[in-house]
């Protein structure tokens, strides 16, 4: 799964920033963990109207630096939905054999 995120980040032209609460939900960790990463300057962020806006790409890199955080991302965060996103309808499948 980390390859998917790194590929997404590599091709991003715009910087995406998300809040602390969104970060915790997406990455399957507590808000306290996200705030600790902010305090330790482990992720890139800006402050807008008194609120942290965290750079999404730095969150992805941060989540992959620790095996535990990586597992939380897969099991409690965004990763738990990846299998549900797979296309089951062969008509719309990106499979090359079907498309030809």
N, C-alpha and C positions, 0 to 999 in steps of 0.2 A: 504494500500500500504506500510506503514512503516514496517509491518511484513515481507513483501517480501524482503525489503532491509536489515533488521536485520538478516534474514535467510541467505542471500547471504554473508553478512559480517562474520557471525559466521562460515561459512564453507570455507572462503578464507584462503588459505595457503600462498599465496604470497601477498606482499603489493603492491597495485596499487596506483600510484601517477599520478595526472593529473595537467595540467596548470591552470592558473587563468581563461583564456578565455574558456577553456573546462568546467571548473567548473561552470562558469556563465551560459553557454548554457544548461548544463545538469540539473542544479538545478533551472533554471528559474529566476535567480536574476541578478543584474548588476555586472559588474566587480568591481565597486566601493564597493559594498556590500561584495564581496569576499575579497578584499584588506583590508576592515575594520576588517573582521574576522581574517585575518592574523595579522594585527597590534595589535588587542586585544588578540592574542594568543588563539583564540577559536577553531582553527583547527590545526592539526599537519602538518608540512611541512618541506622540506629541500630546500636548494638553490643549483641548479646545473647550472654552467656557468652563474651566475647572474640572473637566472630565478627561480621563485617559483615552486616547485612541491609539490602539496598538497595530503595528504593521503586520498584516496577515502572514507575509512571507517569513518574517522573523519568528513568528509563533510556530510555523511549521518546522523550521530548522531547530528551534528550541525543543519542540516536542520529540524530535528524533534523536536528540543528544543523549537522552536517558532511555534505557530499555523499559523502565517502569512507565514513564510518560507515553512512550510509544504504544505500549500495551493498553493503557487507559484510553488513548485515542481510538484504537481499534475496537475495544470492547464497550466503552461507555460514551465515547465521543462520536464524531462524524463517521468513523470507520464502521460502526455497527450497521449502517444503512447501505453500504456499498453493494452487498449481494442483492438487495432489494431493487437496486437501480439497473441491474442487468436486463437486457432486452430479451424477452422470451419469445416474442412473435417473430418467426423466421422472415416474414415479409420485410420487417424493419431492421433486421439484424445486420451488423456490419461485417458478417462473415463473407469472405470473398467467394467461396464455393457457391453460396446461394445467390449472390448478386449476379454471377455470370450467366 
